[in-house]
């Protein structure tokens, strides 16, 4: 269940709080292949299940940037913004890939509001750390400190 904010003040007050987790999703080989086609990155560890089975991960793995891109899927499940006029992805402060996501693995995002501050143009800039967890794994697949600007 998403943490809901209905004003800039509510976002500002959430600095330092855990925001909860998204639903689990399965990383399919089809999604990995589609991402490979979109980026022209067809390295065998991503798209050749037979060869990858004998490789260092024992299976094909998702591209790190595919895992990162799914943060935009997870965020709306972690944070609900009511009465929002506009939201803008402003960037990332830090991104790390401590673990691989094997084809068939289930992943989800977990959010933490690292900071929130008012902007000069009347918005709120929020830094939300999204940790992409892999079911059954100790280490996360991705940790991204996202920056968003919200205008209520």
Rosetta blueprint (number, residue, H / E / L):
1 X L
2 X L
3 X E
4 X E
5 X E
6 X L
7 X L
8 X H
9 X H
10 X H
11 X H
12 X H
13 X H
14 X L
15 X L
16 X L
17 X L
18 X E
19 X E
20 X E
21 X E
22 X L
23 X L
24 X L
25 X E
26 X E
27 X L
28 X L
29 X H
30 X H
31 X H
32 X H
33 X H
34 X H
35 X H
36 X H
37 X H
38 X H
39 X H
40 X L
41 X L
42 X L
43 X L
44 X H
45 X H
46 X H
47 X H
48 X L
49 X H
50 X H
51 X H
52 X H
53 X H
54 X L
55 X L
56 X L
57 X L
58 X L
59 X L
60 X L
61 X E
62 X L
63 X L
64 X H
65 X H
66 X H
67 X H
68 X H
69 X H
70 X L
71 X H
72 X H
73 X H
74 X H
75 X H
76 X H
77 X H
78 X H
79 X E
80 X E
81 X E
82 X L
83 X L
84 X L
85 X L
86 X E
87 X E
88 X E
89 X E
90 X E
91 X E
92 X E
93 X E
94 X E
95 X E
96 X E
97 X L
98 X L
99 X L
100 X L
101 X L
102 X E
103 X L
104 X L
105 X L
106 X E
107 X E
108 X E
109 X E
110 X E
111 X E
112 X E
113 X E
114 X E
115 X E
116 X E
117 X E
118 X E
119 X L
120 X L
121 X L
122 X L
123 X L
124 X E
125 X E
126 X E
127 X E
128 X E
129 X E
130 X E
131 X E
132 X E
133 X E
134 X E
135 X L
136 X L
137 X L
138 X L
139 X L
140 X L
141 X L
142 X E
143 X E
144 X E
145 X E
146 X E
147 X E
148 X E
149 X E
150 X E
151 X E
152 X L
